């Protein structure tokens, strides 16, 4: 059954939803590994490791395991090297996914307030949005170090809603992963999931998003002025 969900604001994840950042994250990862004389990894491997913040990405790269824990000294040095390398090459190959810019501009024309909520540190989030010309499209940007806890805690979503002056019940989240879905459910916000992001092949529909879309531009199909159609399924072209 189709439901109409009123919404004043749309909160949107960054990595894997708005922007494909994997190429530059992979570049920084391999420079870090090279610093230690370790073998390079493929971009495909790095895509599997993205989504839980830089510390976890570094740990996965150093151990080759999703839940690996390197020796503390090695991790500290690796983390420092990664941060330096990534800051130097933040936007060499990172680009918005197809349809993102046009859809964001259209949503603004439809009078939605837009916010970006990411687990990425502010030192990376804001320069990346600026360099890609996206910063001014968002009324609020909440980074991974803006609030004490990151997604999947609902705290960043609730903080973003408060900063934009809207009720959490009037917000919708757009994301690409289990982390986004869990955060939205905890904040009692409907969530639209994109299938092209960094979800490690998980069946996102099994996690009960309001709807899944295969491209960002399909969000336009769901919008009725200040509302989103929830189909409990997939939006199609």
PyMOL commands that set and color helices and strands:
alter all, ss='L'
color gray80, all
select helices_A, chain A and resi 22-35+43-49+54-63+72-88+100-109+122-131+135-137+155-164+168-170+178-187+204-207+216-222
alter helices_A, ss='H'
color red, helices_A
select strands_A, chain A and resi 3-6+9-12+19-20+95-96+113-117+140-142+171-175+190-194+211-213+223-224+227-230+234-235
alter strands_A, ss='S'
color yellow, strands_A
deselect
rebuild
show_as cartoon
